[in-house]
Amino acid sequence: MRPAIAALSLPDAPLPADAPREAAQSQSGNQEQSPSPQQGQKQKPAQGAPSSDSSLSLGDLGFTPAQTQSNAKLQARLNKRTHMLKVHQTLGLITLAPMAATVFVASGAKQKYSHIPGVPLKQPSTEGVDLHAALGSLTAVMYGATAYFAIAAPKIAGTKPKGAIRLHRDLVWIHGPGMILTPILGGMALNQENQGQKVHGIAKAHGAVAGVTLAAYAAAIVSVSWPIHWKFWEHE
Amino acid sequence: MKFAVALLLLAAVIPANAQNQWVLTDSTLTWHISHPMHEVAGTSHSAKGKGICNGGQCNFLIAVPLNTFSSGDSNRDLHTLQVVRGAEFPMVVVRAQIPESGINGSTISANLEVQFAGQTAHYSNVPFHRVAKGNEVEITGTIPATCSDFKIDRPSFLTIPIKNEIPVTVDTTWKPM
């Protein structure tokens, strides 16, 4: 310890919980930060690097123990949260594919009718309807799994949603009901088609609701990626 | 008579000590990360610090709670906290050594010891700019930190990790105690 520093007296401040450990570390020359001595590795100080044996400590700076104390439980929650949200992100991106494909093949599941009076309706092929329904079902299952990982991810107390994540969450109020309504309306439309009727009533909104749902879903993905700066050529 | 002498000695000693000790009054610390699709920065104004100059050497201690950094997106901030093990190691602690002879120059060269994410890294001869503003001194510079220095697993987006370099720009204002 340098005599100059040792002679200094600083104002009293709350002693953080890990201050004694820090002091012990400094004396032993341990280069790791507490509290997990098994983690990480010692790093050899570079030449001319300052030593840790200064008498200035976090306690001298006036931080409260709550600010400086390690919280293993919170770290575990953060780890679980990140893991679940990564799965949410991956599933969410994958879900976009069957969702877009469902919309893409929708025309094959739709009855065609002419505006010319007397020309009968042309019913869709069974294959077209089955493909559309199968992709729609896959989308619904994957969407549900994606939503589960977001909803079940641990919440961190005291965190107020801020930034792009707010729009991402708000868009749920559009694509969430859309994902419920779309298959219901699709089922109604199919039922009317099977009865040889022209799709009518609220079932006519099936396509529009699906389109809005897809748009809101895509916007939710883009919102958490915004602003995008394409700089691949600069990346190592 | 003794009292007067003591008073004189005290008067002589107090200013000398006061000039040798510094306290951080204002700070802006900003980390920068770079990804092909994103440039993100997170800022904290919550650093606290003190410095002591004596015996030809100035020692500074600056610390900041990791959870005070804000990038403008709460989700990203929580993810950052997780990646840097911010709940387990909630503080970034920087110890700086500067030769007392160089403390009044417009450019200061400091040796830094940075404790972050459960690791300690050292940076030698990091240049900082010093500007005197009345009674206070503004010190600015950049700590050339990298993810690998602190064994941080680089977060990725669309399977592409962020750059290893995570420079931290420092803008601090100090006043004598």
HADDOCK unambig.tbl for C-alpha pairs under 7 A between the chains (distance, minus, plus):
assign (segid A and resid 4 and name CA) (segid B and resid 54 and name CA) 5.54 0.50 0.50
assign (segid A and resid 4 and name CA) (segid B and resid 55 and name CA) 6.26 0.50 0.50
assign (segid A and resid 31 and name CA) (segid B and resid 120 and name CA) 5.64 0.50 0.50
assign (segid A and resid 32 and name CA) (segid B and resid 118 and name CA) 6.00 0.50 0.50
assign (segid A and resid 32 and name CA) (segid B and resid 119 and name CA) 5.14 0.50 0.50
assign (segid A and resid 32 and name CA) (segid B and resid 120 and name CA) 5.89 0.50 0.50
assign (segid A and resid 33 and name CA) (segid B and resid 115 and name CA) 6.60 0.50 0.50
assign (segid A and resid 33 and name CA) (segid B and resid 118 and name CA) 4.50 0.50 0.50
assign (segid A and resid 33 and name CA) (segid B and resid 119 and name CA) 5.71 0.50 0.50
assign (segid A and resid 33 and name CA) (segid B and resid 120 and name CA) 6.94 0.50 0.50
assign (segid A and resid 34 and name CA) (segid B and resid 118 and name CA) 6.66 0.50 0.50
assign (segid A and resid 40 and name CA) (segid B and resid 118 and name CA) 6.99 0.50 0.50
assign (segid A and resid 40 and name CA) (segid B and resid 119 and name CA) 6.48 0.50 0.50
assign (segid A and resid 43 and name CA) (segid B and resid 120 and name CA) 6.73 0.50 0.50
assign (segid A and resid 43 and name CA) (segid B and resid 121 and name CA) 6.82 0.50 0.50
assign (segid A and resid 45 and name CA) (segid B and resid 122 and name CA) 5.98 0.50 0.50
assign (segid A and resid 46 and name CA) (segid B and resid 122 and name CA) 5.97 0.50 0.50
assign (segid A and resid 46 and name CA) (segid B and resid 124 and name CA) 6.95 0.50 0.50
assign (segid A and resid 48 and name CA) (segid B and resid 111 and name CA) 6.79 0.50 0.50
assign (segid A and resid 48 and name CA) (segid B and resid 124 and name CA) 6.63 0.50 0.50
assign (segid A and resid 49 and name CA) (segid B and resid 111 and name CA) 5.35 0.50 0.50
assign (segid A and resid 49 and name CA) (segid B and resid 112 and name CA) 6.42 0.50 0.50
assign (segid A and resid 49 and name CA) (segid B and resid 113 and name CA) 6.79 0.50 0.50
assign (segid A and resid 49 and name CA) (segid B and resid 122 and name CA) 6.11 0.50 0.50
assign (segid A and resid 49 and name CA) (segid B and resid 123 and name CA) 6.96 0.50 0.50
assign (segid A and resid 49 and name CA) (segid B and resid 124 and name CA) 6.07 0.50 0.50
assign (segid A and resid 50 and name CA) (segid B and resid 96 and name CA) 6.77 0.50 0.50
assign (segid A and resid 50 and name CA) (segid B and resid 97 and name CA) 5.81 0.50 0.50
assign (segid A and resid 50 and name CA) (segid B and resid 111 and name CA) 6.13 0.50 0.50
assign (segid A and resid 50 and name CA) (segid B and resid 112 and name CA) 6.41 0.50 0.50
assign (segid A and resid 50 and name CA) (segid B and resid 113 and name CA) 6.20 0.50 0.50
assign (segid A and resid 56 and name CA) (segid B and resid 61 and name CA) 6.59 0.50 0.50
assign (segid A and resid 61 and name CA) (segid B and resid 48 and name CA) 5.98 0.50 0.50
assign (segid A and resid 61 and name CA) (segid B and resid 49 and name CA) 6.10 0.50 0.50
assign (segid A and resid 61 and name CA) (segid B and resid 50 and name CA) 6.98 0.50 0.50
assign (segid A and resid 67 and name CA) (segid B and resid 65 and name CA) 6.62 0.50 0.50
assign (segid A and resid 68 and name CA) (segid B and resid 90 and name CA) 5.87 0.50 0.50
assign (segid A and resid 68 and name CA) (segid B and resid 91 and name CA) 6.19 0.50 0.50
assign (segid A and resid 70 and name CA) (segid B and resid 87 and name CA) 5.98 0.50 0.50
assign (segid A and resid 70 and name CA) (segid B and resid 88 and name CA) 4.55 0.50 0.50
assign (segid A and resid 70 and name CA) (segid B and resid 89 and name CA) 5.72 0.50 0.50
assign (segid A and resid 70 and name CA) (segid B and resid 90 and name CA) 6.36 0.50 0.50
assign (segid A and resid 71 and name CA) (segid B and resid 87 and name CA) 5.25 0.50 0.50
assign (segid A and resid 71 and name CA) (segid B and resid 88 and name CA) 5.22 0.50 0.50
assign (segid A and resid 72 and name CA) (segid B and resid 87 and name CA) 6.67 0.50 0.50
assign (segid A and resid 72 and name CA) (segid B and resid 88 and name CA) 5.51 0.50 0.50
assign (segid A and resid 74 and name CA) (segid B and resid 87 and name CA) 5.91 0.50 0.50
assign (segid A and resid 75 and name CA) (segid B and resid 82 and name CA) 6.68 0.50 0.50
assign (segid A and resid 75 and name CA) (segid B and resid 85 and name CA) 6.66 0.50 0.50
assign (segid A and resid 75 and name CA) (segid B and resid 87 and name CA) 4.93 0.50 0.50
assign (segid A and resid 75 and name CA) (segid B and resid 88 and name CA) 5.90 0.50 0.50
assign (segid A and resid 78 and name CA) (segid B and resid 82 and name CA) 5.38 0.50 0.50
assign (segid A and resid 79 and name CA) (segid B and resid 82 and name CA) 6.03 0.50 0.50
assign (segid A and resid 82 and name CA) (segid B and resid 79 and name CA) 6.32 0.50 0.50
assign (segid A and resid 160 and name CA) (segid B and resid 74 and name CA) 6.96 0.50 0.50
assign (segid A and resid 161 and name CA) (segid B and resid 74 and name CA) 5.54 0.50 0.50
assign (segid A and resid 162 and name CA) (segid B and resid 72 and name CA) 6.50 0.50 0.50
assign (segid A and resid 162 and name CA) (segid B and resid 73 and name CA) 5.09 0.50 0.50
assign (segid A and resid 162 and name CA) (segid B and resid 74 and name CA) 5.00 0.50 0.50
assign (segid A and resid 163 and name CA) (segid B and resid 72 and name CA) 5.49 0.50 0.50
assign (segid A and resid 163 and name CA) (segid B and resid 73 and name CA) 4.24 0.50 0.50
assign (segid A and resid 163 and name CA) (segid B and resid 74 and name CA) 6.60 0.50 0.50
assign (segid A and resid 164 and name CA) (segid B and resid 73 and name CA) 6.20 0.50 0.50
assign (segid A and resid 165 and name CA) (segid B and resid 73 and name CA) 6.71 0.50 0.50
assign (segid A and resid 165 and name CA) (segid B and resid 75 and name CA) 6.33 0.50 0.50
assign (segid A and resid 227 and name CA) (segid B and resid 38 and name CA) 6.95 0.50 0.50
assign (segid A and resid 228 and name CA) (segid B and resid 37 and name CA) 5.03 0.50 0.50
assign (segid A and resid 228 and name CA) (segid B and resid 38 and name CA) 5.62 0.50 0.50
assign (segid A and resid 229 and name CA) (segid B and resid 36 and name CA) 6.77 0.50 0.50
assign (segid A and resid 229 and name CA) (segid B and resid 37 and name CA) 4.54 0.50 0.50
assign (segid A and resid 229 and name CA) (segid B and resid 38 and name CA) 5.34 0.50 0.50
assign (segid A and resid 230 and name CA) (segid B and resid 36 and name CA) 5.76 0.50 0.50
assign (segid A and resid 230 and name CA) (segid B and resid 37 and name CA) 4.91 0.50 0.50
assign (segid A and resid 231 and name CA) (segid B and resid 36 and name CA) 4.45 0.50 0.50
assign (segid A and resid 231 and name CA) (segid B and resid 37 and name CA) 6.12 0.50 0.50
assign (segid A and resid 232 and name CA) (segid B and resid 36 and name CA) 4.72 0.50 0.50
assign (segid A and resid 235 and name CA) (segid B and resid 36 and name CA) 5.86 0.50 0.50
